[in-house]
Amino acid sequence: AEELFTHPRSITAILLIMLGLGVVVKAFIDMKWNINIFPEVRESQNLITEGVYHYIRHPMYLSLVLMSLATVSVTIYTWVYFWFLLIVLLLR
């Protein structure tokens, strides 16, 4: 149980989850918490190009990839984690 938070893969997973959650929170703040599961275009809307949206168009997907990578890093063998990380880095 002590090894849970000291193993390098666990530390990596915790950092990736924190980073993923940080991206989500920053995206919500940049959107001014204007979230709707049924988006509709209104005349008064503007495209958000500031904050995290300046760097990536869909930060929610980035956060999902980061948290999925965290899960992969602690649940599968190290060599699978290595290849998954390599593929993700090559596809970006």
PAMARFI-651093 format. One record per atom (N, C-alpha, C): residue in one letter; chain; atom name; x, y, z. Coordinates in nm, 2 decimals. Layout:
REM residues N
zator resn = A chain = A name = CA px = X py = Y pz = Z
...
This chain:
REM residues 92
zator resn = A chain = A name = N px = 0.08 py = -0.12 pz = 0.00
zator resn = A chain = A name = CA px = 0.00 py = 0.00 pz = 0.00
zator resn = A chain = A name = C px = 0.09 py = 0.13 pz = 0.00
zator resn = E chain = A name = N px = 0.20 py = 0.12 pz = 0.07
zator resn = E chain = A name = CA px = 0.29 py = 0.24 pz = 0.07
zator resn = E chain = A name = C px = 0.35 py = 0.27 pz = -0.07
zator resn = E chain = A name = N px = 0.36 py = 0.16 pz = -0.15
zator resn = E chain = A name = CA px = 0.42 py = 0.17 pz = -0.28
zator resn = E chain = A name = C px = 0.33 py = 0.24 pz = -0.38
zator resn = L chain = A name = N px = 0.20 py = 0.25 pz = -0.34
zator resn = L chain = A name = CA px = 0.10 py = 0.30 pz = -0.43
zator resn = L chain = A name = C px = 0.13 py = 0.45 pz = -0.48
zator resn = F chain = A name = N px = 0.18 py = 0.53 pz = -0.39
zator resn = F chain = A name = CA px = 0.20 py = 0.67 pz = -0.42
zator resn = F chain = A name = C px = 0.35 py = 0.70 pz = -0.44
zator resn = T chain = A name = N px = 0.44 py = 0.60 pz = -0.43
zator resn = T chain = A name = CA px = 0.58 py = 0.62 pz = -0.45
zator resn = T chain = A name = C px = 0.63 py = 0.56 pz = -0.58
zator resn = H chain = A name = N px = 0.56 py = 0.47 pz = -0.64
zator resn = H chain = A name = CA px = 0.60 py = 0.40 pz = -0.76
zator resn = H chain = A name = C px = 0.60 py = 0.50 pz = -0.87
zator resn = P chain = A name = N px = 0.71 py = 0.50 pz = -0.95
zator resn = P chain = A name = CA px = 0.72 py = 0.60 pz = -1.06
zator resn = P chain = A name = C px = 0.59 py = 0.61 pz = -1.15
zator resn = R chain = A name = N px = 0.54 py = 0.49 pz = -1.18
zator resn = R chain = A name = CA px = 0.42 py = 0.49 pz = -1.27
zator resn = R chain = A name = C px = 0.30 py = 0.55 pz = -1.20
zator resn = S chain = A name = N px = 0.29 py = 0.53 pz = -1.07
zator resn = S chain = A name = CA px = 0.18 py = 0.59 pz = -0.99
zator resn = S chain = A name = C px = 0.19 py = 0.74 pz = -0.99
zator resn = I chain = A name = N px = 0.31 py = 0.79 pz = -0.97
zator resn = I chain = A name = CA px = 0.34 py = 0.93 pz = -0.96
zator resn = I chain = A name = C px = 0.31 py = 1.00 pz = -1.10
zator resn = T chain = A name = N px = 0.35 py = 0.93 pz = -1.21
zator resn = T chain = A name = CA px = 0.32 py = 0.97 pz = -1.34
zator resn = T chain = A name = C px = 0.16 py = 0.98 pz = -1.36
zator resn = A chain = A name = N px = 0.09 py = 0.88 pz = -1.32
zator resn = A chain = A name = CA px = -0.05 py = 0.87 pz = -1.33
zator resn = A chain = A name = C px = -0.12 py = 0.99 pz = -1.26
zator resn = I chain = A name = N px = -0.07 py = 1.01 pz = -1.14
zator resn = I chain = A name = CA px = -0.13 py = 1.12 pz = -1.06
zator resn = I chain = A name = C px = -0.11 py = 1.25 pz = -1.12
zator resn = L chain = A name = N px = 0.01 py = 1.28 pz = -1.17
zator resn = L chain = A name = CA px = 0.04 py = 1.40 pz = -1.24
zator resn = L chain = A name = C px = -0.04 py = 1.42 pz = -1.37
zator resn = L chain = A name = N px = -0.06 py = 1.31 pz = -1.45
zator resn = L chain = A name = CA px = -0.14 py = 1.32 pz = -1.57
zator resn = L chain = A name = C px = -0.29 py = 1.35 pz = -1.54
zator resn = I chain = A name = N px = -0.34 py = 1.28 pz = -1.43
zator resn = I chain = A name = CA px = -0.48 py = 1.31 pz = -1.39
zator resn = I chain = A name = C px = -0.49 py = 1.46 pz = -1.35
zator resn = M chain = A name = N px = -0.40 py = 1.50 pz = -1.27
zator resn = M chain = A name = CA px = -0.41 py = 1.64 pz = -1.23
zator resn = M chain = A name = C px = -0.40 py = 1.74 pz = -1.34
zator resn = L chain = A name = N px = -0.31 py = 1.71 pz = -1.44
zator resn = L chain = A name = CA px = -0.30 py = 1.79 pz = -1.56
zator resn = L chain = A name = C px = -0.43 py = 1.79 pz = -1.64
zator resn = G chain = A name = N px = -0.48 py = 1.67 pz = -1.66
zator resn = G chain = A name = CA px = -0.61 py = 1.66 pz = -1.73
zator resn = G chain = A name = C px = -0.72 py = 1.73 pz = -1.67
zator resn = L chain = A name = N px = -0.73 py = 1.72 pz = -1.53
zator resn = L chain = A name = CA px = -0.84 py = 1.80 pz = -1.46
zator resn = L chain = A name = C px = -0.81 py = 1.95 pz = -1.47
zator resn = G chain = A name = N px = -0.69 py = 1.99 pz = -1.47
zator resn = G chain = A name = CA px = -0.65 py = 2.13 pz = -1.48
zator resn = G chain = A name = C px = -0.69 py = 2.18 pz = -1.62
zator resn = V chain = A name = N px = -0.67 py = 2.10 pz = -1.72
zator resn = V chain = A name = CA px = -0.71 py = 2.15 pz = -1.86
zator resn = V chain = A name = C px = -0.86 py = 2.16 pz = -1.87
zator resn = V chain = A name = N px = -0.94 py = 2.07 pz = -1.81
zator resn = V chain = A name = CA px = -1.09 py = 2.08 pz = -1.81
zator resn = V chain = A name = C px = -1.13 py = 2.20 pz = -1.73
zator resn = V chain = A name = N px = -1.08 py = 2.23 pz = -1.62
zator resn = V chain = A name = CA px = -1.12 py = 2.34 pz = -1.54
zator resn = V chain = A name = C px = -1.09 py = 2.47 pz = -1.61
zator resn = K chain = A name = N px = -0.97 py = 2.48 pz = -1.67
zator resn = K chain = A name = CA px = -0.93 py = 2.60 pz = -1.74
zator resn = K chain = A name = C px = -1.02 py = 2.62 pz = -1.86
zator resn = A chain = A name = N px = -1.06 py = 2.51 pz = -1.93
zator resn = A chain = A name = CA px = -1.15 py = 2.52 pz = -2.05
zator resn = A chain = A name = C px = -1.28 py = 2.58 pz = -2.00
zator resn = F chain = A name = N px = -1.33 py = 2.53 pz = -1.89
zator resn = F chain = A name = CA px = -1.46 py = 2.57 pz = -1.84
zator resn = F chain = A name = C px = -1.46 py = 2.72 pz = -1.80
zator resn = I chain = A name = N px = -1.35 py = 2.76 pz = -1.74
zator resn = I chain = A name = CA px = -1.33 py = 2.90 pz = -1.70
zator resn = I chain = A name = C px = -1.32 py = 2.99 pz = -1.83
zator resn = D chain = A name = N px = -1.25 py = 2.94 pz = -1.93
zator resn = D chain = A name = CA px = -1.23 py = 3.02 pz = -2.05
zator resn = D chain = A name = C px = -1.37 py = 3.03 pz = -2.13
zator resn = M chain = A name = N px = -1.45 py = 2.93 pz = -2.11
zator resn = M chain = A name = CA px = -1.59 py = 2.94 pz = -2.17
zator resn = M chain = A name = C px = -1.69 py = 3.01 pz = -2.09
zator resn = K chain = A name = N px = -1.64 py = 3.06 pz = -1.97
zator resn = K chain = A name = CA px = -1.72 py = 3.13 pz = -1.88
zator resn = K chain = A name = C px = -1.84 py = 3.04 pz = -1.83
zator resn = W chain = A name = N px = -1.80 py = 2.91 pz = -1.81
zator resn = W chain = A name = CA px = -1.89 py = 2.81 pz = -1.76
zator resn = W chain = A name = C px = -2.02 py = 2.79 pz = -1.85
zator resn = N chain = A name = N px = -2.01 py = 2.83 pz = -1.97
zator resn = N chain = A name = CA px = -2.13 py = 2.83 pz = -2.06
zator resn = N chain = A name = C px = -2.13 py = 2.69 pz = -2.13
zator resn = I chain = A name = N px = -2.18 py = 2.59 pz = -2.06
zator resn = I chain = A name = CA px = -2.17 py = 2.45 pz = -2.11
zator resn = I chain = A name = C px = -2.31 py = 2.40 pz = -2.14
zator resn = N chain = A name = N px = -2.33 py = 2.34 pz = -2.25
zator resn = N chain = A name = CA px = -2.46 py = 2.29 pz = -2.29
zator resn = N chain = A name = C px = -2.44 py = 2.16 pz = -2.37
zator resn = I chain = A name = N px = -2.51 py = 2.05 pz = -2.33
zator resn = I chain = A name = CA px = -2.50 py = 1.93 pz = -2.40
zator resn = I chain = A name = C px = -2.57 py = 1.93 pz = -2.54
zator resn = F chain = A name = N px = -2.65 py = 2.03 pz = -2.56
zator resn = F chain = A name = CA px = -2.72 py = 2.05 pz = -2.69
zator resn = F chain = A name = C px = -2.68 py = 2.18 pz = -2.74
zator resn = P chain = A name = N px = -2.56 py = 2.20 pz = -2.80
zator resn = P chain = A name = CA px = -2.51 py = 2.33 pz = -2.84
zator resn = P chain = A name = C px = -2.59 py = 2.38 pz = -2.95
zator resn = E chain = A name = N px = -2.62 py = 2.51 pz = -2.95
zator resn = E chain = A name = CA px = -2.69 py = 2.58 pz = -3.06
zator resn = E chain = A name = C px = -2.62 py = 2.71 pz = -3.08
zator resn = V chain = A name = N px = -2.61 py = 2.75 pz = -3.20
zator resn = V chain = A name = CA px = -2.54 py = 2.88 pz = -3.24
zator resn = V chain = A name = C px = -2.64 py = 2.99 pz = -3.22
zator resn = R chain = A name = N px = -2.59 py = 3.09 pz = -3.15
zator resn = R chain = A name = CA px = -2.68 py = 3.21 pz = -3.13
zator resn = R chain = A name = C px = -2.61 py = 3.33 pz = -3.19
zator resn = E chain = A name = N px = -2.68 py = 3.43 pz = -3.22
zator resn = E chain = A name = CA px = -2.63 py = 3.55 pz = -3.29
zator resn = E chain = A name = C px = -2.52 py = 3.62 pz = -3.20
zator resn = S chain = A name = N px = -2.54 py = 3.61 pz = -3.07
zator resn = S chain = A name = CA px = -2.45 py = 3.68 pz = -2.98
zator resn = S chain = A name = C px = -2.32 py = 3.60 pz = -2.94
zator resn = Q chain = A name = N px = -2.31 py = 3.48 pz = -2.99
zator resn = Q chain = A name = CA px = -2.19 py = 3.40 pz = -2.96
zator resn = Q chain = A name = C px = -2.07 py = 3.44 pz = -3.04
zator resn = N chain = A name = N px = -1.96 py = 3.42 pz = -2.97
zator resn = N chain = A name = CA px = -1.83 py = 3.45 pz = -3.04
zator resn = N chain = A name = C px = -1.74 py = 3.32 pz = -3.02
zator resn = L chain = A name = N px = -1.65 py = 3.30 pz = -3.12
zator resn = L chain = A name = CA px = -1.56 py = 3.19 pz = -3.11
zator resn = L chain = A name = C px = -1.46 py = 3.22 pz = -3.00
zator resn = I chain = A name = N px = -1.43 py = 3.13 pz = -2.91
zator resn = I chain = A name = CA px = -1.34 py = 3.15 pz = -2.81
zator resn = I chain = A name = C px = -1.20 py = 3.11 pz = -2.86
zator resn = T chain = A name = N px = -1.11 py = 3.21 pz = -2.86
zator resn = T chain = A name = CA px = -0.97 py = 3.19 pz = -2.91
zator resn = T chain = A name = C px = -0.87 py = 3.23 pz = -2.80
zator resn = E chain = A name = N px = -0.91 py = 3.25 pz = -2.68
zator resn = E chain = A name = CA px = -0.81 py = 3.29 pz = -2.57
zator resn = E chain = A name = C px = -0.80 py = 3.17 pz = -2.47
zator resn = G chain = A name = N px = -0.70 py = 3.19 pz = -2.39
zator resn = G chain = A name = CA px = -0.68 py = 3.09 pz = -2.29
zator resn = G chain = A name = C px = -0.63 py = 2.96 pz = -2.35
zator resn = V chain = A name = N px = -0.68 py = 2.85 pz = -2.30
zator resn = V chain = A name = CA px = -0.64 py = 2.71 pz = -2.34
zator resn = V chain = A name = C px = -0.68 py = 2.69 pz = -2.49
zator resn = Y chain = A name = N px = -0.79 py = 2.76 pz = -2.53
zator resn = Y chain = A name = CA px = -0.84 py = 2.75 pz = -2.67
zator resn = Y chain = A name = C px = -0.75 py = 2.82 pz = -2.77
zator resn = H chain = A name = N px = -0.65 py = 2.90 pz = -2.72
zator resn = H chain = A name = CA px = -0.55 py = 2.95 pz = -2.81
zator resn = H chain = A name = C px = -0.46 py = 2.85 pz = -2.86
zator resn = Y chain = A name = N px = -0.44 py = 2.74 pz = -2.78
zator resn = Y chain = A name = CA px = -0.34 py = 2.64 pz = -2.81
zator resn = Y chain = A name = C px = -0.41 py = 2.51 pz = -2.87
zator resn = I chain = A name = N px = -0.53 py = 2.48 pz = -2.83
zator resn = I chain = A name = CA px = -0.59 py = 2.36 pz = -2.87
zator resn = I chain = A name = C px = -0.74 py = 2.39 pz = -2.89
zator resn = R chain = A name = N px = -0.80 py = 2.33 pz = -3.00
zator resn = R chain = A name = CA px = -0.94 py = 2.36 pz = -3.02
zator resn = R chain = A name = C px = -1.04 py = 2.28 pz = -2.94
zator resn = H chain = A name = N px = -1.00 py = 2.16 pz = -2.89
zator resn = H chain = A name = CA px = -1.08 py = 2.08 pz = -2.81
zator resn = H chain = A name = C px = -1.01 py = 2.03 pz = -2.69
zator resn = P chain = A name = N px = -1.00 py = 2.11 pz = -2.59
zator resn = P chain = A name = CA px = -0.93 py = 2.08 pz = -2.47
zator resn = P chain = A name = C px = -0.99 py = 1.96 pz = -2.39
zator resn = M chain = A name = N px = -1.12 py = 1.94 pz = -2.41
zator resn = M chain = A name = CA px = -1.18 py = 1.83 pz = -2.34
zator resn = M chain = A name = C px = -1.13 py = 1.69 pz = -2.39
zator resn = Y chain = A name = N px = -1.10 py = 1.69 pz = -2.52
zator resn = Y chain = A name = CA px = -1.04 py = 1.56 pz = -2.57
zator resn = Y chain = A name = C px = -0.90 py = 1.55 pz = -2.52
zator resn = L chain = A name = N px = -0.82 py = 1.65 pz = -2.51
zator resn = L chain = A name = CA px = -0.69 py = 1.65 pz = -2.46
zator resn = L chain = A name = C px = -0.69 py = 1.59 pz = -2.32
zator resn = S chain = A name = N px = -0.78 py = 1.64 pz = -2.24
zator resn = S chain = A name = CA px = -0.79 py = 1.60 pz = -2.10
zator resn = S chain = A name = C px = -0.83 py = 1.45 pz = -2.09
zator resn = L chain = A name = N px = -0.92 py = 1.41 pz = -2.18
zator resn = L chain = A name = CA px = -0.96 py = 1.27 pz = -2.18
zator resn = L chain = A name = C px = -0.83 py = 1.18 pz = -2.22
zator resn = V chain = A name = N px = -0.75 py = 1.22 pz = -2.31
zator resn = V chain = A name = CA px = -0.63 py = 1.15 pz = -2.35
zator resn = V chain = A name = C px = -0.54 py = 1.14 pz = -2.24
zator resn = L chain = A name = N px = -0.52 py = 1.25 pz = -2.17
zator resn = L chain = A name = CA px = -0.42 py = 1.26 pz = -2.05
zator resn = L chain = A name = C px = -0.47 py = 1.16 pz = -1.94
zator resn = M chain = A name = N px = -0.59 py = 1.17 pz = -1.91
zator resn = M chain = A name = CA px = -0.64 py = 1.08 pz = -1.80
zator resn = M chain = A name = C px = -0.65 py = 0.93 pz = -1.85
zator resn = S chain = A name = N px = -0.67 py = 0.91 pz = -1.97
zator resn = S chain = A name = CA px = -0.66 py = 0.77 pz = -2.02
zator resn = S chain = A name = C px = -0.52 py = 0.72 pz = -2.02
zator resn = L chain = A name = N px = -0.43 py = 0.80 pz = -2.05
zator resn = L chain = A name = CA px = -0.29 py = 0.77 pz = -2.05
zator resn = L chain = A name = C px = -0.25 py = 0.74 pz = -1.90
zator resn = A chain = A name = N px = -0.30 py = 0.81 pz = -1.81
zator resn = A chain = A name = CA px = -0.27 py = 0.79 pz = -1.67
zator resn = A chain = A name = C px = -0.32 py = 0.65 pz = -1.63
zator resn = T chain = A name = N px = -0.44 py = 0.61 pz = -1.67
zator resn = T chain = A name = CA px = -0.50 py = 0.48 pz = -1.64
zator resn = T chain = A name = C px = -0.41 py = 0.37 pz = -1.71
zator resn = V chain = A name = N px = -0.37 py = 0.39 pz = -1.83
zator resn = V chain = A name = CA px = -0.29 py = 0.29 pz = -1.90
zator resn = V chain = A name = C px = -0.15 py = 0.28 pz = -1.82
zator resn = S chain = A name = N px = -0.10 py = 0.39 pz = -1.77
zator resn = S chain = A name = CA px = 0.03 py = 0.38 pz = -1.71
zator resn = S chain = A name = C px = 0.04 py = 0.30 pz = -1.58
zator resn = V chain = A name = N px = -0.08 py = 0.28 pz = -1.52
zator resn = V chain = A name = CA px = -0.07 py = 0.20 pz = -1.39
zator resn = V chain = A name = C px = -0.14 py = 0.07 pz = -1.41
zator resn = T chain = A name = N px = -0.20 py = 0.04 pz = -1.52
zator resn = T chain = A name = CA px = -0.28 py = -0.09 pz = -1.53
zator resn = T chain = A name = C px = -0.22 py = -0.19 pz = -1.62
zator resn = I chain = A name = N px = -0.13 py = -0.15 pz = -1.71
zator resn = I chain = A name = CA px = -0.08 py = -0.24 pz = -1.81
zator resn = I chain = A name = C px = 0.08 py = -0.25 pz = -1.79
zator resn = Y chain = A name = N px = 0.13 py = -0.35 pz = -1.85
zator resn = Y chain = A name = CA px = 0.28 py = -0.36 pz = -1.84
zator resn = Y chain = A name = C px = 0.35 py = -0.24 pz = -1.90
zator resn = T chain = A name = N px = 0.47 py = -0.22 pz = -1.85
zator resn = T chain = A name = CA px = 0.55 py = -0.10 pz = -1.88
zator resn = T chain = A name = C px = 0.57 py = -0.09 pz = -2.03
zator resn = W chain = A name = N px = 0.60 py = -0.20 pz = -2.10
zator resn = W chain = A name = CA px = 0.63 py = -0.19 pz = -2.25
zator resn = W chain = A name = C px = 0.51 py = -0.15 pz = -2.33
zator resn = V chain = A name = N px = 0.39 py = -0.18 pz = -2.28
zator resn = V chain = A name = CA px = 0.26 py = -0.14 pz = -2.35
zator resn = V chain = A name = C px = 0.25 py = 0.01 pz = -2.33
zator resn = Y chain = A name = N px = 0.27 py = 0.05 pz = -2.21
zator resn = Y chain = A name = CA px = 0.27 py = 0.20 pz = -2.17
zator resn = Y chain = A name = C px = 0.36 py = 0.28 pz = -2.26
zator resn = F chain = A name = N px = 0.48 py = 0.22 pz = -2.28
zator resn = F chain = A name = CA px = 0.58 py = 0.29 pz = -2.36
zator resn = F chain = A name = C px = 0.53 py = 0.31 pz = -2.50
zator resn = W chain = A name = N px = 0.48 py = 0.20 pz = -2.56
zator resn = W chain = A name = CA px = 0.43 py = 0.21 pz = -2.70
zator resn = W chain = A name = C px = 0.31 py = 0.30 pz = -2.71
zator resn = F chain = A name = N px = 0.22 py = 0.30 pz = -2.61
zator resn = F chain = A name = CA px = 0.11 py = 0.39 pz = -2.62
zator resn = F chain = A name = C px = 0.15 py = 0.54 pz = -2.61
zator resn = L chain = A name = N px = 0.24 py = 0.56 pz = -2.52
zator resn = L chain = A name = CA px = 0.30 py = 0.70 pz = -2.51
zator resn = L chain = A name = C px = 0.37 py = 0.74 pz = -2.64
zator resn = L chain = A name = N px = 0.44 py = 0.65 pz = -2.70
zator resn = L chain = A name = CA px = 0.51 py = 0.69 pz = -2.83
zator resn = L chain = A name = C px = 0.41 py = 0.72 pz = -2.94
zator resn = I chain = A name = N px = 0.31 py = 0.64 pz = -2.95
zator resn = I chain = A name = CA px = 0.20 py = 0.66 pz = -3.05
zator resn = I chain = A name = C px = 0.13 py = 0.79 pz = -3.03
zator resn = V chain = A name = N px = 0.10 py = 0.82 pz = -2.91
zator resn = V chain = A name = CA px = 0.03 py = 0.95 pz = -2.88
zator resn = V chain = A name = C px = 0.12 py = 1.07 pz = -2.91
zator resn = L chain = A name = N px = 0.25 py = 1.06 pz = -2.88
zator resn = L chain = A name = CA px = 0.34 py = 1.17 pz = -2.91
zator resn = L chain = A name = C px = 0.36 py = 1.18 pz = -3.06
zator resn = L chain = A name = N px = 0.36 py = 1.07 pz = -3.13
zator resn = L chain = A name = CA px = 0.38 py = 1.08 pz = -3.28
zator resn = L chain = A name = C px = 0.26 py = 1.13 pz = -3.35
zator resn = L chain = A name = N px = 0.14 py = 1.11 pz = -3.30
zator resn = L chain = A name = CA px = 0.02 py = 1.15 pz = -3.36
zator resn = L chain = A name = C px = -0.02 py = 1.30 pz = -3.33
zator resn = R chain = A name = N px = 0.05 py = 1.36 pz = -3.24
zator resn = R chain = A name = CA px = 0.01 py = 1.50 pz = -3.21
zator resn = R chain = A name = C px = 0.07 py = 1.59 pz = -3.31
